[in-house]
């Protein structure tokens, strides 16, 4: 299991990849999986719930800026 620092670094790297434009929902999931992260890990790193990450990936809701 990754350390908390590794988790935050992976999420930061993922965010840098998509900083220009929000990717479409299927791409959000693909990027998360390509980074080797679970929805729970992304939720923890972004201070939200796992359900929110699932909603972003399904297109039901959009992520809000911090």
Secondary structure, DSSP 4 states (H G I P E B T S, - for coil): ---HHHHHHHHHHHHHHTSSSPPPHHHHHHHHHHTT--HHHHHHHHTS-HHHHHHHHHTSS-PPP-
